[in-house]
Amino acid sequence: MNYEYSSEQKTSFQAFAKLCNEQIAPKAKDMDKGEYKHVVDLLRENLKRLADFGYLGLRYPEKWGGTNRPYAEAVIYMEELCHACPSTFLSAGASSGLCGIPILTFGTEEQKGKYLPSLISAKIIGSLGLTEPACGTDLSSIKTKARKKDGKWILNGTKSFITNAPICDIAVVLSKIYEGEAEQGTGLFIVERGMTGFSTSAPMEKMGYHGSPTGELIFEDCALPLSALLGEEGQGFAQAMRTLEFGRIGMASGAVGIARACFDEAVKYSKEREAFGHKICKFQEVSFKIADMKMLIDTGQLLARYAAWLMDINDPEGDVLSRCAKVFATEAATKISSWALQIHGGYGYLSEFPIERLYREAKLGEIGEGTNEIQRVLIARDCLERWG
């Protein structure tokens, strides 16, 4: 793997970092603490700025308005955005990533033309509906059902904990397919806001990521055209798993971004705060935490970028390495956020300081895109199949 980026790439990275630092990061506190309507307005504004830069189209062909960047390059932008504002990163990823990638990968030319340019330009916001109230990691137990009736798909069920659900214009939804009482596999379906029988809940109150609305997608005899199915009938579960491979790399890179933000805050505070006549960065118990942060950040960053590169070259190892990167980077971010808050002492517990928000936001990484526990199960299974 070549770790050197071209001068053109470096210039683009610098321009994006400038955009994030000057136009997105200053809104992060308001997005965490503001009134819901104001928060959504800020989010839409951020998504539009990202679209204008080309961020939302990084992984898409020029045909649909994208720039067709490799994952090993795209993760640099992802990390930088999450460093600036985790909420904006999460909603952007759910819209152009988790919703758009399955359309790009499994959709017809008509489906791609209808939805991808609008997702990439932030004219519409997307979401991916997998998790349900009674099942998250165990997607084989979903209750949502789709049946054919009078030339349409009829969808019934509820999806929960869905990023962007309260504000989404379209959703890609995983459902079991039934013919009579017989289950016929699964399918991914594209559902548009305004379709009969489709509604969304109010935003859920959460520990963190307040700037990224989360809620339920509700289907009550929701009538969809037959063309709403993505790809082959019966293959929805496999399609969802393929989509999450890329989502895990995004989650890993986002975790590195949060960890970097925590590191920045910890270093800054430790060089300002005095105790016993010295800056606290001079004390070994503080400086050792900073050293450990640095090691974990750099290791997580390398692992995420390596996994992204393996995905770019279609190496089978990419799947398990994306899991490794997700687990390592998200757990590192949780540790680093805790250490950074500890360095702040009592001030770290106050919402006046950014570390209080970052501490709350870091934890989601260990849960989203498949919990770290299930990732370990699958990593171990892969190891035992190959080397047991």
N, C-alpha and C positions, 0 to 999 in steps of 0.2 A: 504494500500500500504506500502510495506517495503522499506524505504529509504536507507537502508544499503546495500552496495555492498560488494561482497566477496573479499578476499585478491587477488584472481586471477584476478577478474575484475579490481580492483584498479591498479594492476601491469600493466595490458593492457592499461588502461586509461593513466597512467603515461608514458608508452612507446610511445603511440600515440602522447601525448602532446610534448614529446621530439622530435619526428619526425617532427611535425608541426613547432615547434619553431626553429629547427636547419636547416631543409631542405626546408621548404615551405615558412614560413614567410619572410625570407630574399629576396625572389624573388618578393614579392607583389608589391614593388615600380616599378621594371622593367616591370612587367606585366601590370601595369597601364600606364606607360609612353613609353614603348619600341616600336620598329617597329613591324608591324603585324606578319611577319614571325618569328621573334625572340620570340614574345609573344606566338605564337602557339607552338613553340618548347618547351618553358618553361612549358606550360600547359600540353603537352603530357608527359613531363618528370615527372611532379607532379602526373599525373594520374597513371603513371606506378609505382611510389613509393607508392601511395595509394593502388594500386592493390596488390603489393608485401606484404604490411602490412595486407591486408584482408579487408580494408575499403569498397571497392566497392562490396564486397560480404557479407556484414554484415546481410542483410535481406534475403539471399538465402540459400536453402538447400545445404548440403555438396555434394549431387549428382551432382550439377552443378558447384561446386567449391567454394561455399559459406561457411559461418560459422554459419548461422541460429541463429543470435542473436535476442532477443526480441526488440521491438521498444523502450521500456523504457531504454534499454542499448544503442541502436544505436544512440539515440539523444545526448548522451554525446559526442560521436565521432563527430557528425555533428557540434555541438556547438564549439568544439575545432578547427575543420578545418576552420570554418568561422571566428573564432577569429584570425587565422593565415593569411588566404587569402580568402576573399569573392569570388573572381573570380573562384578560383579552386573549392571552395565549390559548386558554382552554376553549373559549367560545369559537375562536378562529379555527382551531384544530377540529372541533366537532362539526363545523360547517363545511369548510372546504376539504377537510381531511376525511373524517369518519363518514360523513354523508357523501362527499364527492368521489372518493376513491372507489367505492364499490360500483358507482355508476360508470366511472371511467373503465374499470376492470371488467365488469360483467354486462354493461348496458349495451343496447343497440345504438346505432348511429343516430336514430331519431331521439332516443332518450338522452344521449350525450349532448346533442345539439340543443335540446329543450332546456336542460338544467345546468350544464357545466359553465357556460359563459356567464350566467347570472350568479352562480355561486362564486366564481372567481372574481367577479366585479363587485361583489357584496350587494347586488341588487336584491338578492334573496338570502335568507339565512337557513341553514340546514341542520338536521340532527340525525342521530342514529339510535333507533329503538331496539335494544336487545334485552336489557334487564327488566325484570318484573317484580312486583311486590313480594312474591314468595320465592323468587329464584334470581340469583345474580350470576355467580360463577358457574352454576349448574344449568347451562342453557338448554340442555336436553329435556329439562322439566318445564319449559315454558308452556303457558296455557292459552296464549293467543292462537286463534284458529282462523283459517281462511278456507272458504268453500266456494265452488263455482255455482252460480245460480242465474239463470236467464241472461247468459252472456256477460256476466260480471263476476268479480271476486267479491265476496262478502266477508269482511274482516270483523272479528270480535275479540276484545281483550284489552289489557291495560299494560303499558310500559312505564316503569318508574325509575327515578334517579337519572333522568335523561337531561344531559346538558343541552341548553337552548330550547327545551320543550315549550316554555311559555311564549317564546317569540319566534319560533321556527315557521318558515313558509312551506318547507317540505320536510319530510322525514323518510328515511329508509328503515323499514321495519321488518324484523324477523318474526315469522309465524309458522306454525305447523299447518300443513295442508291436509284436508280431509276430503274423502269421497264417501258420502254416507257416514258410517261410523268407523271406517277404516282410515288409519293415518297413512298418508302417502309422502312422507318426508317433510321437508321444510322449504320455505321460499323467502326471498327478500322482496319487499314490495315498496314502491314509491307512493307515498301518500301526500297529497297537497292540502294545505289549509283551505277550508271552504268546502271540501268534499262532504257530502251528506254523511252524518254519523261519526265525524272526526272532530274531537275537541281536545283542549289542553287544560291542565290544571293551573291554579295560581302558583307562583314560585314558592319553592320550599325554603324554609328558614334553615340556614346551614352554619357550620362552624367557620368556614372560610370561603374563599372564592365568591364573595358576595356580588361582585361585578359580573358574574357569569350565571344567568338564571338557570335553575334546575327545576324540573317538574315532571308531570305525567303526560303521556300520550294516551288518549282514551278512544277506543273504537267500539261503537255500538251499531251493529249492522251497517258498518261503513262500506259503501258501494264503490268499488274500484274498477276501472276498465281492465280488460284482460291484458292490455299493454303495460299495466303497472308492475307486472312481474319483472324482476331483474334476472337475466340469465336463464338457466335451465330450471324447470320445475323440479322440486325435490332436493335441490343443492344449496338451500339457504344457509344451513349450518356451516358447511365447508366455506362458503363465500364469506360469512361473518368471521370465521377464524382467519382467513386470509387477510381480511381487512385489519384485524387486530394485530397482525404481525407488524404492520407499519405503524399502528397506533402505539405499540409498546416502545418503539424507537423514539417517537415523539414524546412520550411520557418520560423516558430516560433523559432526553435532552432538556426537557422542561425542568426536570428535577435538578439538573446541573445548573440551569439558570437561576433557580431559587437558591440553591446552595451558594452560588457566587454572590447573590445579593446579600445573603446572611453574612458571608465572609466579609464583604465590603463594609457592612454596618458594624461588624465586630471590630475590625481593624480600625476604622474611623473612631469609634467610641473609646477603644483601648488607648489610643494615642492622645485623647482629650482628657479622659478621666484621671484624676490623681487620688492616691491613697498613701498614707504614711510617707508623704513627701516625694512620691515618685509617680510617673505615669504608670498606669496598671499594666501596660504592655511590657514593662520591664520585669514583671513578676513571672516566674517560670510556669505557674499554674495557668496563667493566661496565655503566655507565648506558646506553650506546648499545645493548647487547644487550637491556636491559630495554625500551627505547623500541621496538626492532624487534619484540620479543615482543608488545607492546601493539598495534602496528599490524596484525600478522598475525592476532592473536586477533579483533580487532574486524572486520576484513575477512572472515575466515572465518565469523564469527557472522552477519554481515549476508547473506552469500551463501547460507548454509544456510537462514536464515529466509525469504529471498526465494524460494528454490527450493521450500520448503515451501508458501509462499503460492500459488505458481503451480500446484502440485499440487492445492491446495484448490479453485482456480477452474477446474480442468481445462484449463489453458492448455497447448498442445502444447509450448511452450518448457520446461515443467517437467522433462521427461525429460533434455534436454541440460544444463539448469542443475543438476539433481541430480548429474550426472556432474562438472560443473565444481566444484560445492561439495565433493564427495567428494575430488577430487584436491587442490584447494587446501588444504582444512582438514587433511587427513591429512598432507600434506607439511609444512605449517606446524607441526603438532604434533611431527613428527619433528625439525625444526630447533630448535624451542623447547625440547624435552626435552634436546637436545644442548647448547644454550647454557646452560640452567639447570644441567646437570651440570658444565659447564666453570666456571661461576661458583662452584660448590661446591668446585672443585679436588679434592684427594685424598679429601675427605670424601664427595663425590658418588659415589665408587666403592664406598662402604661400604653394606651393606644396612641399617645403622642409620638411614640417611636415606631418606625417601620417594622422593627423586628417582631413586635407583637402580632402584626398581620402575617408576616412571613412564617412565623412559627405555626399559626393556624392553617396556613395554606400548604405547608410542606407535607403534612400527614396524608393528604388525599392520594399522593403518588403511590403509596403502598396498597391502596384499595382499588383505584381505577384501572381500567384496561385489564382486568383479571387480577385478583388479589395476589400478593407475593407468596402466600401459602400455596395457591394452585400453581404458580409459576415454578416453585421448588419441586412440586410433585412431577411436573412435566419435564423439568431439567433432569431430575434424577432418573425418570423413565428413559429419557434419551440416552443418558450415560450407561445405564444398565443394559439397554438393548445393544449398544455398540461395543461395550467393553466388559460386560458381565460374564 
